[in-house]
Amino acid sequence: MSDTGIADTPDRHSCILIGRDTLFACHVGMFYVPNHRYQVVLEIGLPEYARRIYVEDREAHPDDFYTIINVETDLVTLPAIRNGQTMSFIAHVARGAPVDPALVANVRATVERVVCFRQADASFEYPPTLTYLLFGAGTEAHMTHLLTRDPDFQHIVELDAPPEWLPPQQLRMGANVNFPHVNPARPVCRAPLDAKSYQVHYQGLPPVYELAVGRSVYFTASAWNRKDPCPDEDAHA
């Protein structure tokens, strides 16, 4: 795959699968690969049998992460999903990294909506404070670290419950939350949120809100960057 040019070509896209009642797919981005130079969060649908297998398996393996990836015979581009041209794809669901045999194979995943679609830009500057996208639906809430440039890291967190101060429609839309007292030096080689509760700003502005942080689902400092800045660290710690 070429690392020059701007034209996306159909490809496979690995995503971290989160949620139980409402499923979300968080794309594993790669800053230097045009087809993957995006931060994307999709709300997706699976047939009930497939969702049930996934939910039952994750309840049996609560410390693992799960992935969903479109199959080699159904390649897609992320812009086509963003533009509404691709509304479904055939995929495998796996516990951990995409492997064969899959937990659920050759299942049709539907794109219910696009929660986040951000193109990478080498001119972007890091936010002055640690910033995550907070999103979810119903009784489930999640966060994903906003990617900027190289070096950066992907971190996905499940909250125990949506924060009471965030209206449900804004949780569903997705909202930026900033951690004014957390600004780790880069490169970041371990998941930076290790406390149970933090003070945050909503979209960079006061007042301060309390945010209870749940389980760290997925962390990597290698996939996004041209070179792994943390070769001695656990990629998914």
C-alpha positions in Angstrom: 0.0 0.0 0.0 1.4 3.4 -1.0 2.0 6.0 1.7 1.7 8.9 -0.8 -1.2 10.6 -2.5 -4.7 11.5 -1.3 -7.0 9.1 -3.1 -8.5 6.4 -0.8 -8.8 2.9 -2.1 -11.1 0.1 -0.9 -9.4 -1.6 2.1 -10.0 -3.5 5.3 -10.5 -1.5 8.4 -10.0 -2.8 11.9 -12.1 -1.3 14.6 -12.4 -1.8 18.4 -15.9 -3.0 19.2 -17.5 -1.6 22.3 -20.9 -1.5 23.9 -23.6 -4.1 24.7 -27.1 -2.7 24.0 -25.8 -0.1 21.5 -22.6 -1.2 19.6 -19.9 1.2 18.5 -16.8 0.6 16.3 -13.7 2.8 16.9 -11.4 2.7 13.9 -7.8 1.9 14.5 -6.2 4.8 12.7 -2.8 5.1 11.0 -1.5 8.6 10.5 0.9 7.7 7.6 -1.4 5.4 5.6 -3.9 7.4 3.5 -6.7 4.8 3.7 -6.5 4.9 7.5 -5.6 8.5 8.2 -8.9 9.1 10.0 -10.4 8.9 13.5 -13.8 7.3 13.1 -16.5 6.2 15.5 -19.5 4.4 14.1 -22.7 3.2 15.7 -23.2 -0.2 14.1 -25.9 -2.8 14.1 -25.4 -6.6 14.0 -28.0 -9.4 13.6 -29.3 -10.4 17.0 -27.6 -13.8 17.0 -24.2 -12.1 16.4 -24.7 -9.4 19.0 -25.7 -12.1 21.5 -22.6 -14.2 20.8 -20.4 -11.1 21.2 -22.1 -9.9 24.5 -22.0 -13.4 26.1 -18.3 -13.8 25.2 -17.3 -10.5 26.5 -19.2 -11.2 29.8 -17.1 -14.3 30.1 -13.9 -12.4 29.2 -14.3 -9.0 30.8 -10.7 -8.0 30.6 -10.3 -8.6 26.8 -11.0 -6.2 24.0 -12.9 -7.0 20.8 -12.4 -6.1 17.2 -14.6 -6.0 14.1 -13.0 -5.9 10.6 -14.6 -6.0 7.1 -13.6 -9.1 5.1 -11.2 -9.3 2.2 -14.1 -9.8 -0.2 -16.0 -6.7 0.9 -13.5 -3.8 0.9 -14.6 -0.3 1.7 -13.4 3.2 2.0 -14.0 5.4 5.1 -15.1 8.4 3.0 -17.8 6.3 1.4 -19.1 5.4 4.8 -19.0 9.1 5.8 -20.8 10.1 2.7 -23.6 7.5 3.1 -22.5 5.6 0.0 -21.6 2.5 2.0 -24.2 1.6 4.7 -23.2 -1.9 5.5 -20.3 -4.4 5.1 -19.5 -8.1 5.7 -17.3 -8.5 8.8 -15.6 -10.7 11.3 -15.9 -10.2 15.0 -13.0 -11.4 17.1 -11.8 -11.4 20.7 -8.5 -9.5 20.7 -6.8 -8.7 17.4 -8.5 -9.9 14.2 -7.6 -13.6 13.8 -9.0 -16.7 12.3 -11.2 -18.4 13.3 -13.3 -15.4 14.2 -15.8 -15.3 17.1 -18.5 -14.4 14.6 -17.6 -14.8 10.9 -19.1 -13.2 7.7 -21.8 -11.2 9.4 -23.4 -8.1 7.9 -22.7 -5.0 10.0 -24.9 -2.0 9.3 -23.8 1.6 9.8 -26.5 3.2 11.9 -24.8 6.6 12.1 -21.4 8.3 12.1 -20.6 9.6 15.6 -17.1 11.0 14.8 -15.2 11.4 11.5 -12.0 13.4 11.8 -9.3 13.6 9.1 -5.7 13.7 10.3 -3.8 16.9 9.6 -0.1 17.3 10.1 -0.6 21.0 10.9 -2.7 20.3 13.9 -1.3 21.2 17.3 -1.9 19.1 20.4 -4.7 20.4 22.6 -3.4 22.3 25.7 -5.0 19.6 27.9 -5.8 16.0 27.5 -9.0 15.7 25.4 -11.3 12.8 24.8 -14.5 12.3 22.9 -17.3 11.2 25.2 -20.2 9.4 23.5 -22.7 6.7 24.0 -26.4 5.9 24.1 -28.9 5.0 26.8 -27.2 3.7 29.9 -23.8 3.2 28.2 -21.1 5.7 27.8 -17.5 5.6 26.3 -14.6 7.8 25.6 -11.8 7.8 23.0 -8.8 10.0 23.0 -8.8 12.6 20.3 -5.9 11.9 17.9 -3.8 14.8 16.7 -0.5 14.0 15.0 2.7 11.9 15.4 3.5 10.9 18.1 0.0 10.2 19.6 -1.9 7.3 21.1 -5.3 5.7 20.9 -7.1 5.0 24.1 -10.7 3.8 24.5 -12.5 3.8 27.9 -15.9 2.5 29.0 -17.6 4.5 31.7 -19.7 2.7 34.4 -22.6 5.1 33.6 -23.2 8.3 31.6 -22.4 11.5 33.6 -25.5 13.0 35.0 -24.5 16.5 33.9 -24.5 15.6 30.1 -27.9 15.5 28.4 -28.6 12.3 26.6 -28.9 14.0 23.2 -25.4 15.4 23.6 -24.0 12.1 24.8 -25.5 10.5 21.7 -24.0 13.2 19.5 -20.6 13.0 21.1 -18.9 15.7 23.2 -15.4 16.8 23.9 -14.2 16.7 27.5 -10.9 18.1 28.6 -8.8 17.0 31.6 -7.2 20.3 32.7 -5.1 18.6 35.4 -3.8 15.8 33.1 -1.3 16.7 30.5 1.2 13.8 30.0 4.5 14.4 28.3 4.7 12.8 24.8 5.2 10.1 23.8 2.5 8.6 26.0 3.4 5.0 26.6 0.7 4.0 29.0 -3.0 4.7 29.4 -3.0 8.1 31.1 -6.3 7.8 33.0 -5.6 5.6 36.0 -7.8 7.3 38.7 -11.5 6.6 39.3 -12.7 10.2 39.0 -11.5 13.4 37.3 -12.4 17.0 37.1 -13.2 17.9 33.4 -14.3 20.8 31.3 -17.0 20.4 28.7 -15.7 21.6 25.3 -12.8 23.4 26.9 -14.8 25.8 29.1 -15.6 26.1 32.8 -17.3 25.1 35.0 -15.7 22.0 36.2 -17.6 18.7 36.2 -16.8 15.4 37.9 -16.4 12.5 35.6 -16.2 8.9 36.9 -13.9 6.8 34.6 -14.5 3.1 34.2 -12.5 0.3 32.5 -9.7 1.0 30.1 -10.6 -1.1 27.0 -7.8 -0.5 24.6 -4.6 1.4 24.4 -1.9 1.5 21.7 1.0 3.9 21.1 2.1 2.1 18.0 -0.6 1.9 15.3 -1.1 5.6 14.7 2.6 6.6 14.5 5.2 5.9 11.7 7.5 4.4 14.3 6.5 2.8 17.6 7.6 5.4 20.3 7.2 2.8 23.1 8.6 -0.5 21.8 9.2 -1.8 25.3 5.6 -1.2 26.5 2.5 -3.4 26.3 0.7 -2.2 23.3 -2.8 -2.8 24.8 -2.1 -2.0 28.5 
